[in-house]
């Protein structure tokens, strides 16, 4: 769970004052003073920090004591920091992506990226070009930061989330390449560069998905990457991923699951992202428990058969064996996850029973744990009875018996047998209150 984020303003009305000073009344001196004060108190979000730099650069242009070169340098530095501050946090993969690609995903105008590149690597742009770039940057900040913040809504202004590139073509490309290597091991060396490029493409897709998450809601880097990994795991659990599309190729039991094809990708993702293994296992658990949610389609062309659930159950068994060094993937955690979401009045389907049997066989120390959870389910099933009038009369008879016994015990006289222990005190007990120890 992420900690609450500190903001320098007491209420949104103060932020609205700054917005009005920048975009409505054009009282930039007030906005600069207010933002500078906030900057040294608790720090500023990047959008406000960039707005402050752009405003200062714009005010320097009307100062007759500032030379033309200083004005251009001030504008250029403000634009460079504005673009870099937006793009750099989204470079989350092992391999860097182009700034233009990330900027297009977050809706940043390409002209600002080109200005940033020219100011960094080429001749310093003219004052006119930099001035227009500063105006465009302030307009972007208004649309993408001030308006959502003042509306108390963290969703972007677009009508829907940025489109996420489909993952199926990349999965098909991976399958085609690795099937060739599996059939002919001698091709592994010659296809090494192609395989590396495919694995890097998965990193690129995860980074793009994290960028979409950033443009959809305000989140930190870890939350964005986890969201992207959840999307990837969801795609892997669909037919065409870990499960073959053709039902004739789907396994009829857990023992028939072949992990050769997808194991390299899963191991690569686990080594690259520390959150992948728990997200992957949780996604598998949620999917194998689909029958309890009534989510199976009634259409024959999309119906998930037994082979689909046997296949994913086999992958759960594989994960518990290969990644049991992780606390989220060990057999104990897996059994707990399974039983946690199983309704108490349900019967275990065959693929869950087979999975639990295999887990108990491979890890004997959890057999007692599985039996305990199973007894709870069995007890609830047998304990669900139909109430009728005879049951009510039986309860009333028990209540009457309890009341008679309680009345008799309250009126009974406890004889003083002279033995040590508790006894009733009467008027002849010669008892009087006194301090303890006297």
C-alpha positions as CSV (number, residue, x, y, z in Angstrom):
1,X,0.0,0.0,0.0
2,X,1.4,3.4,-1.0
3,X,1.7,6.2,1.5
4,X,-0.5,9.3,1.2
5,X,1.0,11.9,-1.0
6,X,1.9,15.3,0.5
7,X,0.8,18.4,-1.4
8,X,1.8,22.0,-0.6
9,X,-1.7,23.5,-0.8
10,X,-4.2,23.4,2.1
11,X,-7.2,23.1,-0.1
12,X,-8.0,23.0,-3.8
13,X,-9.0,26.7,-3.6
14,X,-5.3,27.6,-3.2
15,X,-4.4,25.6,-6.3
16,X,-7.3,27.3,-8.1
17,X,-5.8,30.7,-7.2
18,X,-2.6,29.7,-8.9
19,X,-4.4,28.4,-11.9
20,X,-6.3,31.7,-12.3
21,X,-3.1,33.7,-11.9
22,X,-1.5,31.8,-14.7
23,X,-4.3,31.3,-17.2
24,X,-7.0,33.8,-16.4
25,X,-5.7,37.1,-14.8
26,X,-2.1,36.6,-16.1
27,X,-0.8,37.7,-12.7
28,X,2.4,35.7,-13.2
29,X,4.2,37.5,-10.4
30,X,1.7,36.2,-7.9
31,X,1.9,32.7,-9.4
32,X,5.7,32.7,-9.2
33,X,5.8,33.8,-5.6
34,X,3.2,31.3,-4.6
35,X,4.9,28.4,-6.4
36,X,8.3,29.4,-5.1
37,X,6.9,29.3,-1.5
38,X,5.4,25.9,-2.1
39,X,8.6,24.7,-3.6
40,X,10.7,25.3,-0.5
41,X,8.0,24.0,1.9
42,X,7.1,20.5,0.7
43,X,8.3,20.4,-2.9
44,X,6.2,20.6,-6.0
45,X,4.8,18.0,-8.4
46,X,6.6,18.0,-11.7
47,X,3.8,19.8,-13.5
48,X,3.9,22.7,-11.1
49,X,7.7,22.8,-11.0
50,X,7.8,22.9,-14.8
51,X,5.2,25.7,-14.8
52,X,7.3,27.7,-12.4
53,X,10.4,27.4,-14.6
54,X,8.4,28.3,-17.7
55,X,6.9,31.4,-16.0
56,X,10.3,32.6,-14.8
57,X,11.7,32.2,-18.3
58,X,8.8,34.2,-19.7
59,X,9.2,37.0,-17.2
60,X,12.9,37.3,-18.0
61,X,12.0,38.2,-21.6
62,X,10.4,41.5,-20.5
63,X,13.4,42.4,-18.4
64,X,15.5,44.8,-20.4
65,X,18.7,43.9,-18.4
66,X,18.6,40.3,-19.5
67,X,20.4,39.6,-22.8
68,X,18.9,37.6,-25.7
69,X,21.2,34.6,-25.1
70,X,20.1,34.4,-21.4
71,X,16.5,34.5,-22.5
72,X,17.0,31.7,-25.0
73,X,18.9,29.6,-22.4
74,X,16.2,30.1,-19.8
75,X,13.5,29.0,-22.2
76,X,15.5,26.0,-23.4
77,X,16.3,24.8,-19.9
78,X,12.7,25.0,-18.8
79,X,11.5,23.0,-21.9
80,X,14.3,20.4,-21.5
81,X,13.4,19.9,-17.8
82,X,9.7,19.8,-18.6
83,X,10.0,17.0,-21.2
84,X,12.7,15.0,-19.4
85,X,10.7,15.1,-16.1
86,X,7.7,13.6,-17.9
87,X,9.5,11.0,-20.0
88,X,12.3,9.7,-17.7
89,X,10.0,8.1,-15.0
90,X,8.4,6.1,-17.8
91,X,11.6,4.4,-18.8
92,X,10.9,1.3,-16.7
93,X,12.3,-1.5,-18.9
94,X,15.8,-2.8,-19.3
95,X,16.2,-1.1,-22.6
96,X,15.5,2.6,-23.2
97,X,12.7,3.6,-25.6
98,X,12.8,6.7,-27.7
99,X,11.5,9.9,-26.2
100,X,9.2,10.5,-29.2
101,X,7.5,7.1,-28.6
102,X,6.8,7.8,-24.9
103,X,5.7,11.3,-25.6
104,X,3.2,10.2,-28.2
105,X,1.6,7.8,-25.6
106,X,1.1,10.5,-23.0
107,X,-0.1,13.0,-25.5
108,X,2.9,15.3,-25.4
109,X,3.2,17.4,-28.6
110,X,6.1,16.3,-30.9
111,X,7.1,19.9,-31.4
112,X,8.2,20.1,-27.7
113,X,10.3,16.9,-28.1
114,X,12.0,18.4,-31.2
115,X,12.6,21.6,-29.3
116,X,14.1,19.7,-26.5
117,X,16.4,17.7,-28.9
118,X,17.5,20.9,-30.7
119,X,18.2,22.7,-27.4
120,X,20.3,19.8,-26.2
121,X,22.2,18.6,-29.2
122,X,22.0,21.3,-31.9
123,X,22.1,25.0,-32.2
124,X,20.0,26.8,-29.6
125,X,16.5,27.6,-31.2
126,X,15.4,31.2,-31.7
127,X,13.5,33.2,-29.0
128,X,10.3,33.0,-31.1
129,X,10.4,29.2,-31.4
130,X,11.2,28.8,-27.7
131,X,8.5,31.3,-26.7
132,X,5.8,29.3,-28.7
133,X,7.1,26.1,-27.1
134,X,6.7,27.5,-23.6
135,X,3.1,28.6,-24.4
136,X,2.4,25.0,-25.7
137,X,3.9,23.5,-22.6
138,X,1.8,25.7,-20.3
139,X,-1.3,24.8,-22.3
140,X,-0.4,21.0,-21.9
141,X,0.0,21.5,-18.2
142,X,-3.4,23.2,-18.0
143,X,-5.2,20.4,-19.8
144,X,-3.4,17.4,-18.3
145,X,-2.8,18.6,-14.8
146,X,-4.8,21.6,-13.6
147,X,-8.2,20.7,-15.1
148,X,-8.2,17.1,-13.8
149,X,-6.9,18.2,-10.4
150,X,-9.4,21.0,-9.9
151,X,-12.2,18.7,-11.0
152,X,-11.1,16.3,-8.2
153,X,-10.8,13.6,-10.9
154,X,-7.5,11.9,-11.8
155,X,-8.8,10.5,-15.1
156,X,-7.4,12.1,-18.2
157,X,-9.4,14.4,-20.4
158,X,-9.6,12.0,-23.3
159,X,-12.7,10.0,-23.8
160,X,-11.0,6.7,-23.0
161,X,-7.7,5.2,-21.9
162,X,-4.9,5.3,-24.4
163,X,-5.0,2.3,-26.7
164,X,-2.8,-0.6,-25.5
165,X,-1.0,-2.5,-28.3
166,X,-2.4,-6.0,-28.5
167,X,-0.2,-8.7,-27.1
168,X,-1.4,-11.6,-29.3
169,X,1.0,-10.9,-32.3
170,X,3.9,-10.9,-29.9
171,X,2.9,-14.2,-28.3
172,X,2.5,-15.7,-31.8
173,X,5.9,-14.5,-32.8
174,X,7.4,-16.0,-29.6
175,X,5.7,-19.3,-30.2
176,X,6.8,-19.5,-33.8
177,X,10.5,-18.9,-32.9
178,X,10.7,-21.2,-30.0
179,X,8.9,-24.0,-31.7
180,X,11.7,-24.0,-34.3
181,X,14.3,-24.2,-31.6
182,X,12.5,-27.0,-29.8
183,X,12.3,-29.0,-33.0
184,X,15.9,-28.4,-34.1
185,X,18.2,-27.5,-31.2
186,X,21.0,-26.7,-33.7
187,X,19.1,-23.6,-34.6
188,X,19.4,-22.1,-31.1
189,X,22.7,-20.4,-31.7
190,X,21.8,-18.9,-35.1
191,X,18.4,-17.7,-33.7
192,X,19.9,-16.3,-30.5
193,X,19.7,-12.7,-31.7
194,X,16.1,-13.1,-32.8
195,X,15.1,-14.7,-29.5
196,X,16.8,-11.9,-27.6
197,X,14.9,-9.3,-29.6
198,X,11.6,-11.1,-28.9
199,X,12.2,-11.1,-25.2
200,X,13.2,-7.5,-25.3
201,X,9.9,-6.8,-27.2
202,X,8.1,-8.1,-24.1
203,X,10.0,-5.5,-22.0
204,X,8.9,-2.8,-24.5
205,X,5.3,-3.9,-24.3
206,X,5.4,-3.8,-20.5
207,X,6.8,-0.3,-20.6
208,X,4.2,0.8,-23.0
209,X,1.4,-0.6,-20.8
210,X,3.0,1.1,-17.8
211,X,2.8,4.4,-19.8
212,X,-0.9,3.8,-20.5
213,X,-1.4,3.3,-16.7
214,X,0.4,6.6,-16.0
215,X,-1.9,8.4,-18.5
216,X,-5.0,6.7,-17.0
217,X,-4.5,7.4,-13.3
218,X,-1.9,9.0,-11.0
219,X,0.3,6.1,-9.8
220,X,3.9,5.4,-8.9
221,X,6.4,3.4,-11.0
222,X,5.8,0.1,-9.1
223,X,2.0,0.3,-9.4
224,X,2.2,1.0,-13.1
225,X,4.6,-1.9,-13.7
226,X,2.4,-4.3,-11.6
227,X,-0.7,-3.2,-13.7
228,X,1.2,-4.0,-16.9
229,X,2.3,-7.4,-15.5
230,X,-1.3,-8.2,-14.6
231,X,-2.4,-7.4,-18.2
232,X,0.4,-9.7,-19.5
233,X,-0.6,-12.5,-17.2
234,X,-4.2,-12.2,-18.2
235,X,-3.2,-12.6,-21.8
236,X,-1.0,-15.6,-21.0
237,X,-3.9,-17.5,-19.3
238,X,-6.1,-17.1,-22.3
239,X,-6.3,-19.7,-25.1
240,X,-3.5,-19.0,-27.4
241,X,-1.1,-18.3,-24.5
242,X,-0.2,-21.0,-22.1
243,X,-3.3,-23.0,-23.2
244,X,-3.4,-24.3,-26.8
245,X,-6.3,-22.9,-28.9
246,X,-7.3,-26.3,-30.3
247,X,-9.1,-28.4,-27.7
248,X,-7.6,-31.6,-29.2
249,X,-4.2,-30.2,-28.1
250,X,-5.3,-29.4,-24.6
251,X,-4.2,-31.9,-21.9
252,X,-6.7,-34.4,-20.4
253,X,-4.8,-34.4,-17.1
254,X,-2.3,-32.4,-15.2
255,X,0.5,-34.9,-16.0
256,X,0.1,-34.1,-19.7
257,X,0.9,-30.4,-19.5
258,X,4.0,-29.5,-21.5
259,X,6.0,-26.6,-20.1
260,X,8.8,-26.6,-22.6
261,X,7.5,-23.9,-24.9
262,X,6.7,-21.1,-22.4
263,X,9.2,-21.8,-19.6
264,X,12.0,-19.6,-21.1
265,X,9.6,-16.6,-21.3
266,X,8.4,-17.1,-17.7
267,X,11.9,-17.5,-16.4
268,X,13.0,-14.3,-18.2
269,X,10.1,-12.3,-16.9
270,X,10.6,-13.5,-13.3
271,X,14.3,-12.6,-13.5
272,X,13.5,-9.1,-14.9
273,X,10.5,-8.2,-12.7
274,X,10.4,-9.2,-9.0
275,X,6.6,-8.8,-8.9
276,X,6.0,-11.2,-11.8
277,X,5.9,-14.5,-10.0
278,X,3.2,-13.6,-7.4
279,X,1.1,-11.8,-10.0
280,X,1.4,-14.8,-12.4
281,X,0.4,-17.3,-9.7
282,X,-2.5,-15.2,-8.5
283,X,-3.7,-14.9,-12.1
284,X,-3.6,-18.6,-12.5
285,X,-5.5,-19.2,-9.2
286,X,-8.2,-16.8,-10.2
287,X,-8.6,-18.5,-13.5
288,X,-8.7,-22.1,-12.3
289,X,-11.4,-21.0,-9.8
290,X,-13.6,-19.6,-12.6
291,X,-16.1,-22.5,-12.4
292,X,-17.1,-21.3,-8.9
293,X,-17.9,-17.8,-10.3
294,X,-20.2,-19.1,-13.1
295,X,-18.1,-17.4,-15.7
296,X,-18.0,-20.2,-18.2
297,X,-19.6,-19.2,-21.5
298,X,-22.5,-21.2,-22.8
299,X,-21.5,-20.8,-26.4
300,X,-19.7,-23.9,-27.7
301,X,-17.2,-21.9,-29.7
302,X,-15.9,-20.1,-26.6
303,X,-16.7,-22.6,-23.9
304,X,-13.7,-23.5,-21.7
305,X,-13.5,-27.2,-21.4
306,X,-11.8,-29.4,-18.9
307,X,-8.5,-29.3,-20.8
308,X,-8.3,-25.6,-20.3
309,X,-8.4,-25.9,-16.5
310,X,-6.1,-28.9,-16.5
311,X,-3.5,-27.0,-18.4
312,X,-3.5,-24.0,-16.1
313,X,-3.6,-26.3,-13.0
314,X,-0.5,-27.9,-14.4
315,X,1.2,-24.5,-14.7
316,X,0.4,-23.9,-11.1
317,X,2.0,-27.2,-10.2
318,X,5.0,-26.2,-12.2
319,X,5.3,-22.8,-10.5
320,X,5.1,-24.3,-7.0
321,X,7.9,-26.7,-7.9
322,X,10.2,-24.3,-9.8
323,X,9.6,-21.1,-7.8
324,X,9.1,-22.5,-4.3
325,X,11.9,-20.3,-3.0
326,X,9.4,-17.4,-3.3
327,X,7.1,-16.9,-0.4
328,X,4.2,-16.3,-2.8
329,X,4.7,-19.4,-4.9
330,X,5.6,-22.1,-2.3
331,X,3.1,-24.9,-1.8
332,X,1.7,-23.6,1.4
333,X,0.8,-20.2,-0.1
334,X,-0.7,-21.9,-3.1
335,X,-3.0,-24.1,-1.1
336,X,-4.0,-21.1,1.0
337,X,-4.9,-19.1,-2.1
338,X,-6.9,-21.9,-3.5
339,X,-9.0,-22.6,-0.4
340,X,-9.4,-18.9,0.4
341,X,-11.6,-18.3,-2.6
342,X,-13.5,-21.6,-2.8
343,X,-17.1,-21.2,-1.6
344,X,-17.8,-23.1,1.5
345,X,-20.9,-24.9,0.1
346,X,-19.3,-26.2,-3.1
347,X,-17.7,-29.4,-4.3
348,X,-14.2,-29.3,-5.6
349,X,-14.0,-29.8,-9.4
350,X,-11.7,-32.5,-10.8
351,X,-8.9,-30.2,-11.8
352,X,-8.6,-28.7,-8.3
353,X,-8.8,-32.2,-6.7
354,X,-6.0,-33.4,-9.1
355,X,-3.9,-30.3,-8.3
356,X,-4.2,-30.8,-4.6
357,X,-3.4,-34.5,-4.9
358,X,-0.3,-33.7,-6.8
359,X,0.8,-31.0,-4.4
360,X,0.3,-33.3,-1.5
361,X,2.3,-36.1,-3.2
362,X,5.2,-33.8,-4.2
363,X,5.2,-32.0,-0.8
364,X,4.2,-34.5,1.9
365,X,4.5,-31.8,4.6
366,X,1.4,-30.0,3.4
367,X,-0.9,-33.0,3.3
368,X,-2.2,-32.3,6.8
369,X,-2.9,-28.7,5.7
370,X,-4.9,-29.9,2.7
371,X,-6.9,-32.4,4.8
372,X,-7.7,-29.7,7.3
373,X,-9.1,-27.3,4.7
374,X,-11.0,-30.1,3.0
375,X,-12.6,-31.1,6.3
376,X,-13.9,-27.6,6.7
377,X,-15.6,-27.7,3.3
378,X,-17.0,-31.2,4.1
379,X,-18.3,-30.0,7.5
380,X,-20.1,-27.1,6.0
381,X,-21.6,-29.2,3.3
382,X,-23.0,-31.7,5.8
383,X,-24.0,-29.1,8.3
384,X,-26.4,-27.3,6.0
385,X,-29.8,-28.6,7.1
386,X,-33.3,-27.6,6.3
387,X,-35.2,-26.0,9.2
388,X,-38.7,-27.0,10.0
389,X,-41.3,-26.9,12.8
390,X,-39.7,-30.0,14.5
391,X,-36.4,-28.3,14.7
392,X,-38.0,-25.3,16.4
393,X,-39.8,-27.5,19.0
394,X,-36.5,-29.3,19.7
395,X,-34.8,-26.0,20.4
396,X,-37.6,-24.8,22.7
397,X,-37.4,-28.1,24.7
398,X,-33.7,-27.5,25.1
399,X,-34.2,-24.0,26.3
400,X,-36.8,-25.1,28.9
401,X,-34.4,-27.7,30.2
402,X,-31.6,-25.1,30.5
403,X,-33.9,-22.7,32.4
404,X,-35.0,-25.4,34.9
405,X,-31.4,-26.4,35.6
406,X,-30.4,-22.8,36.0
407,X,-33.2,-22.0,38.5
408,X,-32.4,-25.1,40.5
409,X,-28.7,-24.3,40.8
410,X,-29.5,-20.7,41.9
411,X,-31.8,-21.8,44.7
412,X,-29.6,-24.7,45.9
413,X,-27.9,-24.4,49.3
414,X,-24.2,-25.1,49.1
415,X,-23.3,-27.0,52.4
416,X,-20.3,-26.0,54.4
417,X,-18.2,-29.1,54.4
418,X,-15.3,-27.4,56.2
419,X,-13.1,-28.0,53.2
420,X,-10.8,-25.2,52.0
421,X,-12.0,-23.3,48.9
422,X,-14.9,-21.1,48.0
423,X,-18.1,-21.0,50.1
424,X,-21.1,-18.8,50.7
425,X,-20.9,-16.3,53.5
426,X,-23.9,-15.8,55.9
427,X,-24.5,-13.6,58.9
428,X,-22.6,-16.0,61.2
429,X,-19.4,-15.9,59.2
430,X,-18.0,-13.1,61.2
431,X,-16.7,-11.3,58.1
432,X,-15.8,-7.7,57.9
433,X,-14.1,-5.6,55.2
434,X,-10.4,-4.8,55.8
435,X,-7.3,-3.9,53.8
436,X,-5.5,-6.7,52.1
437,X,-2.7,-8.1,54.3
438,X,-4.1,-6.9,57.7
